[in-house]
């Protein structure tokens, strides 16, 4: 499929990606890297991969997803490592399964490097134009129309529009159209979806004010430094050093820089009694509480108004002051998202310790936008309503750069699979966090911006972040997502890990084996000294497999017990209303989702085990009847 891509209105591209946020970038790169002629359309080339909210990547479960993205050939991990200004391993004192890398990035450097990666990518072209509608024919998407009255044809289209679909921003009673402060909204595209029978609903998210660092009194704040020994997102023990470039040093034969050097600090402060009083006195002016905003906001990243109302027993709330880059005085206030009027924002911020004289550079705001309930998608992220149309990112009801990137990568791979007539890449929820994310979306749907947490994964013990390459190696090979040299390096790494896990069970010192000692101490320092020459990731994986062997084996057995119902295909022709014994509610839910497997059916909200038993009997009876009729 690989061929020269030219910019020609008469050319039919293999894949068109609408939107160049975190989902769009990964989708376009994934498709192009698989040899598909790809066109990436964005309303503004200067905001590619923009971090509209916190300039940070990773965190609980999210950091695991970024490592999975790296294991599947995505760009987010290495783009983060090369533009990060602070690294921290969260939950470092807890078990390895819940330890999660997080990085504070240089906002502009992140954008510039991702843009450059896209510009250099073979089979991929960039163009600045805003998609206003889709072109359909015979139930399929065949192209897009833009605000420039230009039409582009494609075999498949991936929509990654973020918060831009009929986006409406709120600062108190002030309203402005747009998906992000300073950018336009997209109106026509929503109608194009509705015309095709794709349902749309409204969600809301928000962001805090940005402030001028020189007006912060840091002497009153608590410093939060980065880790001296940073945990990166990309797996450098299986990569080529040539892949590690910083955008400002591109083209240099030898880099004078390395990730994790010259880290900057973040700082902590708290709201106080005066802050709470300001918010309570002005709560009626917040569009969230005045009824101006109808879309539901994120439960797990609430506005400061929500925090004050929902957690009225707390007398203070922690805030993190985070730099937006090395070469700017603009700072982000993590934990202070709001849509209160600007004058109230000023009063509120100046009531906070260390911010008494703060200057606001950009006001906080809330944004409402259209999303397409993801139960309208197959697990490949292809629309059930329109063939060859894929959705990824916030349009599917998610929040977070990491969730968007994971979906984008999957959509990019599967758009290529579809036009090749090959089976899609479907990741199981027992294999990775990306699998949990997609299954939750297409099976259960969401009524609020979805955020990934480790608690959403019932098999999270199997998802420690150091194992991502090993867990997903079979897919990287099958779908040719990594270079042959990197595949070989991962296989060799896996072999070394297996060798030391097995060896540790029989060798040791002081009358006991390494394995027994590790299970007693749960201390990496007790690993065999011969492992010192290996990478940090490799050593951590060896430790994890040995120290938690019993737990991992038990989890694997549980997965195997459940896996059999995921292998049972559900005929797509079933009329659930005629299945005897099936409750009306269940029949309605099953009809809406139309699960592909019995396992997916079992995870639909409102469908209980009795319904699954009835459905299994019905499927078996249908298969027997079909077998009788066949010659």
C-alpha positions, 0 to 999 in steps of 0.5 A, a space after each residue: 500500500 505504501 506509495 508516494 503521497 502528493 497533495 492533489 484534490 483529485 487524489 483519493 487518500 487511504 486515510 483522512 484524519 480530522 483534527 490534530 490533537 493528541 488523538 489525531 496525531 497518533 491516528 495519522 502517524 499510525 496510519 502513515 507508518 503502516 504505509 497508508 497515504 494519509 492526510 491530516 487536516 487541522 484548523 490551525 497548524 500552530 496548535 498541533 498536539 496542544 496541551 489545552 489544560 495541564 501540560 502534563 502526561 501520565 499519572 495513575 493508569 494514564 502513565 501505564 497507557 502511555 507506555 502501552 502506546 509506546 509498545 504499539 509504535 506510538 509517539 506520545 511516550 518519546 515526545 514526552 520524554 524529550 520535552 519534559 521538564 520534571 519527572 515523578 514516579 507516583 505511588 513509589 512507596 506502594 506496590 509496583 502494579 500501581 506505580 505510575 510515571 508522570 511528567 510535566 512537559 514544556 508545553 510549546 516544545 511538546 507541540 513543536 516536536 510532535 509537529 516536526 515528527 508529523 512533517 517528517 513522516 513518510 506517507 503523511 501530509 499536513 494541511 490547514 483547513 477546518 472540516 465542516 462536513 463529511 461526504 457519504 455514499 451508500 452508507 459509507 464515508 468517502 471524503 470531507 468538505 472544508 471551510 475553504 470549499 475544498 473537498 478531499 476524498 478518502 477510503 476511510 476517515 478518522 474524526 478527532 475533533 476534541 471539544 470543538 463540535 459546537 464548542 461554547 466557552 463560559 466565563 461567568 455569564 459571558 459566553 463565546 463560541 470556541 473549543 478552546 480559548 483563542 480558537 474557533 468552533 466547528 458547527 457544520 460537522 455536528 449536523 453532518 453526523 446527525 444527518 447520518 443518524 449518529 446521535 450527539 449529546 453534550 459534555 462539559 470540561 474546564 480549565 484553571 487560570 494561567 498566572 504570571 510566575 513573577 507575581 507568585 510569592 514562592 517563599 510561602 509555598 511548598 516545593 515539589 522536586 522531580 525524581 533524581 533518577 527519572 522514570 521515562 515513558 519510552 523503552 530505551 533499552 529496545 530503541 535506537 538512539 537515533 529516535 531520541 531527538 529534541 526539536 531544538 537539536 534536530 539534525 545534530 550528529 551528537 546530542 548535548 542533552 539527555 531526558 531528565 536533565 535540568 528538571 524544574 520544580 513544581 510548588 504546592 499551596 492550599 485554598 483557605 477559609 477566605 477562598 471558600 467564602 468567596 466561592 460560596 458568596 458567588 456560587 450563583 454566578 457560576 454557569 454550572 450552578 445557574 443552569 447556563 451549562 447543561 453538559 455534565 462535567 468530569 466527576 474526577 476532575 471537578 471544578 473548585 465550585 464542585 469541590 466546595 459544594 461536594 466536600 463541604 467538610 474540608 476546610 482546604 484543598 491542595 493546589 499545585 502550581 506548575 510551569 508551562 515551560 522552561 522559557 515562559 513565566 506562565 504557570 498552571 494552577 492544578 486543582 483550581 478549574 472554574 467558570 466563575 466571572 473574571 472579577 471573582 476569579 481575581 478575588 479568589 486567587 488572591 485569597 490563596 497563600 502565595 498568590 496575594 498579588 498574583 496577575 492572571 494571564 488567561 482566565 479560567 473557563 468551562 467549555 461545553 461541546 458535542 460528543 457522540 456516545 461511544 456505544 455507537 462504535 465497534 471495538 475497532 472504533 469504527 462507526 456502526 452507522 457509517 462504514 469506514 468512519 472512525 472516532 477517537 478522543 474526546 468526541 467519544 466522551 473521554 477526557 485526558 491526552 493519554 486516553 485520546 492518544 490511545 484511541 487515536 493509535 487504535 483508530 489509525 491502525 484499524 482504518 488501515 486494516 479496514 481498507 485492506 480487508 483485514 481483521 481489526 486490532 482489538 485489545 482485550 481488557 485483560 491485556 492492557 489499559 487501552 483495552 479496558 478504555 475501549 471496552 468500557 466506552 463501546 460496551 458501557 458508554 459514558 454520561 460524563 467525561 471518562 477518565 482512566 483509573 487503575 480501579 477500572 481494570 479488574 486485572 490490573 495486577 497484570 498491567 504493571 508499566 514495565 511489562 507493556 512491551 512484553 504484554 503487547 509484543 504479539 500485536 506489535 508483530 502481527 500488525 507490524 507496528 514496530 521495526 524488525 530491529 525493535 521487535 528483535 530487541 524486545 524478544 531478546 529482553 523477554 528471553 533475559 527476563 525469563 532466564 532470570 525469573 527461572 534462575 532465581 527460583 533455583 539459585 541464591 545465597 545464605 541458604 535460600 533462593 533469590 526468589 524466596 528472599 525477594 518474596 520475603 523482602 519485596 526489595 529490589 536490592 535483593 535481586 542477583 548482582 549479575 542483573 546490575 548491568 541491565 536496564 532499570 525497566 528490565 530489573 523491575 520486571 524481573 523483580 515484579 514477576 518473581 516477588 508477586 509470582 503467586 498473585 500473577 498466577 492466580 490472576 492469570 487463571 482467573 483471566 483464563 476462566 473468563 476468556 472462554 465466553 469472550 470467544 463465543 461470537 454473538 450472531 449480529 442477526 439476533 432479534 433480542 426481542 424474541 429471545 424467550 426469558 430475556 428481560 425487556 430491559 436487557 433486550 433493549 440494552 443488547 439491541 442498542 449495543 449489539 455485542 460481538 461476543 458473549 463476554 462483551 454482552 456480559 459487561 453491558 450495564 443492566 445485563 445480568 448473569 441470568 440474561 447471559 445464560 439465556 442468551 448462551 442457550 439461545 445461541 447454542 440452539 440457533 447453531 444446532 438448528 443451522 447445522 441441521 439445515 446445512 447439507 
